[in-house]
């Protein structure tokens, strides 16, 4: 089996050498791309280091070791999937230019002019676990439209998930604005984006930026593409504070909300009817929570503005682990209680809460990562009363 794999890798390298130069010849480009696929992958860091297909890189936040929690005082740290010592090494946060870049609009896939897919630490895991992209020849390029000018995109493979949209995508707007504060920049986004994505992007858009919505299945060749690095990290929502502010403060201004949240609502985030991690005994959970002053919200029934206005007033949040906790960015320094379906929970919301100065509380269960949850009511009650100091009918 290893011999076959070695032969395949050798064949791939030979084909790359033969095909990549042809793909850059305009009159051959169409036929070549209609019959061949991605040829290789390259990390953003390697592309910058090599300098062949990335130029004018500017570091906005230098690499550093970030300590976000201490295992001796935060029990979640030692139980979590990653970062069990309470720190991580964040690489440089940067922006660079990719000349003659290819962009697959639907997934935000960016290729060099040599048809190498550029990835970062977070998009890599989606690239290589997704059947459509993990193979060496994966997506047929078809017709490619050329556009002149300065372009970028904050779309990527997981942008449809609200957590990844907020933390991984919207955070890049600040990097792009710092890199290019004056020249006209056009953001290319798919025309399949939903209203919450569009409205949140519109709130953050700098004055010198505009958005063009293109067919999601379109391939573009862009004269100059501004490539922002990932601001967050692998299963990690901890951002520099100025990046959180770059997301929430423009939204607060647009909706005429105070810059400082005004907590007064105790909210339970329902995932009823979702494919993953809904609470099977939600009625019993609400019967437990209501005497403590909680009300249930269903985010899919609310506009983006309604969501922000609610979370701006949140005093305590409770809910099953899910993308709705992206809205923590619009909350103050409040307690958060997350129901995790398994015993080794992901770090997304814990790291995010630490970055926002929020206290993170949790209840673990004995299912799989995406299983529905039969909530442990005694454990939840213990968190409310022992850790948060709540009493029934205390509000």
CORWO-V361242 format. One line per field, one symbol per residue. psi: psi as a letter, one per 40 degrees, with the letter a starting at -180 (. if undefined). A space follows every 10 residues. Layout:
psi->???
This chain:
psi->dddddddddd dddddddddd ddeehdeedd dddeeiaidi ihiddddddd edehifhhhd hiiihhheih ddehdddeei difeeeiihh ihhiiihhif ihhhddefhh iieefhhhia dddddddeeh deeeidhdhh dahhhhhiah iiieiadedd hddddddddd dddddddddg edihhhhhii eehidddddd dddehideii hhhihdeihi hhdhhhhhih dbahfhehii dddddddddd ddddefiidh ighehhhhhi fheidifihd fddddddddd eeeiihihde eiiddddddd ddehdihiii hiedededde iagiihhhhh eaegiieddd dddddefihh iihiafaide iihghgdddd dddddddefi iife.
